[in-house]
Amino acid sequence: MSPKSPDPVPDSGGEHDTDAPHAERLGKSARLSVGSTGSDRASMREAMDPANQSLGEALRLSYRILQLAIAGLVVTFLVSGFQQIPEGVTGIRTVFGKVAGEPGEETVEPGLQPFWPYPVGEFTTMQQRQSLDVVDAFWPERTTKDVTVEAATDSADVNTPIRPGRDGSVITADGDLAHLQLSVEYSIADPVAMLRQISADKTDALVRSTLRRAVVQTAAQYTLSDLLEQRDTPALEIRQRMQESLNALQSGIQIGSVTILERTAPLAVRGSLRRVQTAREDMKTNLERARQDANSKLVGAAGPKYGEILAMIHQYELLLTSGDQAGSDALLGKIGLRFEEADISGDAARIITGAKAYQSVLESTLAKESRRLESLAPSYKENPLQLIQQLWLDAVRQAITQNEVEVFSVPNELGRYAIRVKSSPTMMQTRRDAELARKKLAASMIGANLPSFQLGSRQIMIDRPGRRLEATGDKGFGKE
């Protein structure tokens, strides 16, 4: 396209000045025309090159941005497969729904775990250790005011029955009812086996069902009193039955512990049963105290070996009852020898030691008196009256020369009068000391402080001889 030169306008005399502005206006006009020559197309390309370059650069920039965005999406997609597994959580990896990993290595470990992103790959995780409380399945329905067991017991009425479907209970071996509240702890030992059987959100339901079944089976083996009194055994049996059921289902669940939180008889009779249990506990306490007291007394009587002595005495009684006199006499001798052995202590050893000492004193005293009588025998044969008089005077002298004896002399004329004489304080104290010494001597003598003997349950016999140690066996309890 190029402008054309204007055509020349001829001058025509005076009209030249008049038409000058019009001519000037026509000289400044231009016309555009489009041609089709090769040089025109080249000129157009040259004019369009800057625009084409700008458009190309914009397209290239947009393409690079699109590439980067696609790469970012790909990286984000791949990284989305990474998952952080916290401590205490277990699970498995799946690829298109199939468990991934070599046998025995399917379980994921805590920490950052790389894997295929969803929906190609997926992590199925769950808490490895869990706990579950079952407080309503075997427990009666409570009202708003019965917030505690004691309050529920006080408000219970014997005329209000336990209604199945509303009040939970379990039947015991003797046909009674009991109420229980339990808690169970379990762990996912094999996530692969568990997820092949049930989904992760149904483990509580499975454990709760097996717990109820195990409780019913276990309670049927115990009476009500045994179920309430035995603290640990029922819970251990419930755990064992639960584990057997879960193993049969190949659930991969391991029962850690079962705890019986509360156990009670029906609330309407709980107060009476509690009084019976209290009486039983008191009986056990008293029985144990009596056993300890009996053991203490037996040990004090014969020492730690008292059991052998009791067995021999019991055998002796059986021989007497059967009429075996020879056998009872022989056993009685063995009993006596057994008491004298060194391992027998206590009152029996003390009494035997005192008896032996008294026997020695008695033997020595009798020997002394025997020698004295033998020395006086010749004098008595020569003059018996003189010897008797001499012995009498010696006895009187020994009597009046004792410290606690006072001698008074009064005239014969006063013989018909009653004379009262008060001893001096010194003499009275001397007599008290002498009396105390005699009591001590008597207490040390054999038989002065022997322990009292009372018949026990083993010694009470009906229609047969009781306990006795007579050599002849013709006296004693139950023997006419």
Order of alpha helices (4+ residues) and beta strands (2+ residues): alpha-alpha-alpha-beta-beta-beta-beta-beta-beta-alpha-beta-beta-alpha-alpha-alpha-alpha-beta-alpha-alpha-alpha-alpha-alpha-alpha
